[in-house]
Amino acid sequence: MSRHHANLIRSIFHDPPSANLHWRDAESLLKHVGASLEPISGARIRVKLNHMEDVLPMLEAAVTPAP
């Protein structure tokens, strides 16, 4: 695991959580640990990892199209 991923995990679980988390970093971390990501209706994404599945809301900035 890269130092960047380790710092991201610390940021996620820090109390209080950092407000400066980027979806692309979280997506990269999830893919690095072997998760599969599948966009579903609306601004949601299905995450599958180790025979577990959850649906996460994507951050609004991550789904806003670039001008």
N, C-alpha and C positions, 0 to 999 in steps of 0.2 A: 504494500500500500504506500502510495506516495505521501510525502509530508503535507502536500496540499489537501489530500483526502483526510488525513489525520486531523489537521487543523479544522476542517469542515465539521467533522464529527464532534470535536470539542465545542465548536460554536453552536451546534444544534442542541447539545445537551448542557450547555452552560446555563446557569440560572442568574439572571433572566436570559433567554435565548437572544442571540444577535438579530437585529432587524436588518442586517446587511447580508442576507443570504440570497444567492442567485440560483434560480431554477436550473440553469445549465450545469452548475457545479454539483447540485444534488443529483441530477440525472447522470452525470459522469460517474459519481460515486456509486450509484445504484447499479449501473452497467458494469463497473469494475468488480463488484462483488458477485456478479452473475445474475442479476435481476433482468427480467424481460419487461419492457415497457410498451404498452399498447394504448394509443389515444382512443378515447371513446366519446360519446356524444357530449356536447358542451365543452367546458374547459376542465375536463377530468382525464385522468390517465390511470389505466389499470397496471398495477405492479405485481409481478409474480416472482417469488423467490423461495426456494426450498419447499416447494409444494404448498406454499401459503400465497394468498392473493388478497390485495386490498385496492381500493380505489381512492386516489388522492386528487384533491383539487389543484389545478395548476395555478400559479401566480398570475394575476391579471397582466402584468408586464410581459410574461412569457408568451401569451397568446395574442397580444396586440400586434397586428401587422405593422411592419416598418413602413414609413411614408415613401 
